[in-house]
Amino acid sequence: MIKRLTIIGVGLIGGSLARAVKRAGLCEEIVGGGRDVAQLRRAVELGVVDRYDTDIARAVHDADMVVLAVPLGAMELVLRALAGQVRPDTIITDVGSAKTSVVVAARNVFGEVPANFVPGHPIAGTEKNGVEASFAELFQGRRVILTPLPHTDTHALTQVRLLWRATGAEITEMGVEHHDEVLAATSHLPHILAYALVDTLVRMDTGMDNSDEIFRFAAGGFRDFTRIVASDPVMWRDICLANRPAIITLLERFRSDLDALTASIRVGDSEGILAVFNRAKAARDRCYQKKEDNDSGAK
Amino acid sequence: MIKRLTIIGVGLIGGSLARAVKRAGLCEEIVGGGRDVAQLRRAVELGVVDRYDTDIARAVHDADMVVLAVPLGAMELVLRALAGQVRPDTIITDVGSAKTSVVVAARNVFGEVPANFVPGHPIAGTEKNGVEASFAELFQGRRVILTPLPHTDTHALTQVRLLWRATGAEITEMGVEHHDEVLAATSHLPHILAYALVDTLVRMDTGMDNSDEIFRFAAGGFRDFTRIVASDPVMWRDICLANRPAIITLLERFRSDLDALTASIRVGDSEGILAVFNRAKAARDRCYQKKEDNDSGAK
């Protein structure tokens, strides 16, 4: 049981966490913090949080746990605002999509990452933003990755696990750098490619009547891409900056693979093209088959 | 009313067309043709076609209309097999995802594209293949692009329009080359990028436990990509080869845009990154807003 939970940033993620935790009866009081008064007021109206304070120091006062659900670019600022304002035993965690940058932010503010700070990342979201779009089931069956450091306090880790367990999420632990590599691959690179593709297409002139034409004739493939680019550009800009090294490594690798595939298409190397397509489909089928097997075998 | 309709290739597309046309009561008899006996037998068992013949000449005998629903790589072969076997007034159409290559195949076989040949392309499909996956509603509300040539017979065009109208599709006409440019943008490039991305990720070693890890932690973005690569690799290989010029032009443009974006991320050019993401999202939101307005305004 958490007596006072403060969530800084009550948008889609922060708001959904508040709803889920409230429904699970895990907290006595949930306080919202942040800069967006309209958003925070709406959060109180919707019953997502019990009260709010735009002053970070007051919002985190006497909190048992503080969740940072702000954009990656704002993490250091918020940590600086709450430093010295929380109790020594207050547990802090975050929901940032990149973890190295959050750890670095904590080091910049505290000298070392506090033992009570548990970096975390729920792999969940929709293309909508804001508390209005939040819902208690957002994390149900989704994964939450926690990236504790060697000196992270065990009790703090357990409490953050309990928090996420209450949302119905499945919790995994891994190293900070490993997290950033995995997420660069599974989430950041796909988003970057989707944004780049849509931008390439809308800016070009192929003699189409207008750029709307590419949307009008969007087939299955492109429709999936355009759904991805409905996400918040600022959040994704922040992610690109925060997880730069892992993303750049992957972009370079992808570029060289794409160059090879382009060369195969250019010279009509039927076998070379098919090899790439077959490998991709085989890996996908293998993994989803396994997933289905696991799911059906789960009790 | 078509007395005898022959569909060469009774898979997902050919089978769904047969089902839709049969349900609409547009044909007296539907004949299946092709090489895959098991598939054709199953098509008869399922009531998708009335009978089949693996001999193309016999399958198209006395047909009023012939639909080529075979992979792009097989179009010329099939056209060659039916040349001289159809009546002079038999209408021929196809469902290939690229149109220049089909027109070239027809020229190779007949010297000039016959006036009764109407190149077409239904923009519909699922990631499943085969007659077993076919269903009458596949084309309902989807677009079918017809690319008649200047000398295409008006009556033939009208009949092919009626065929697709019966499936519930919305029919658009455009030039052969324009079709290939639009589809390279809206369908072919997205598929190629998705295959390339998944292949890059499964082949790399980022210290992940194994390549399955990227699927286990697949967030929204990547999940959409992996759905795309469930498509048939051979069909997509054929499309890459058939629509090479338009695809290569786009791949080159995309590569240069991606290089610029990569450079922005590398140097931390916040404005540069955001400009790309904002343009993409704005175009997407604009077009889908318009679509919703149109849809809600439609009677």
Interface residues (C-beta under 8 A of the other chain):
Chain A: I123 G125 T126 E127 R143 I145 T172 H178 E181 V182 L183 A185 T186 S187 L189 P190 H191 I192 L193 A194 Y195 A196 L197 V198 D199 T200 L201 V202 R203 M204 T206 G207 M208 S211 D212 E213 I214 F215 R216 F217 A218 A219 G220 G221 F222 D224 F225 T226 R227 I228 V229 A230 S231 P233 V234 W236 R237 C240 L241 R244 I247 I248 L250 L251 E252 R253 F254 R255 D257 L258 D259 L261 T262 I265 R266 G268 S270 I273 L274 V276 F277 N278 R279 A280 K281 A283 R284 D285 R286 C287 Y288 K290 K291
Chain B: I123 G125 E127 R143 I145 H178 E181 V182 L183 A185 T186 S187 L189 P190 H191 I192 L193 A194 Y195 A196 L197 V198 D199 T200 L201 V202 R203 M204 T206 G207 M208 S211 D212 E213 I214 F215 R216 F217 A218 A219 G220 G221 F222 D224 F225 T226 R227 I228 V229 A230 S231 P233 V234 W236 R237 C240 L241 R244 I247 I248 L250 L251 E252 R253 F254 R255 D257 L258 D259 L261 T262 I265 R266 G268 S270 I273 L274 V276 F277 N278 R279 A280 K281 A283 R284 D285 R286 C287 Y288 K290 K291
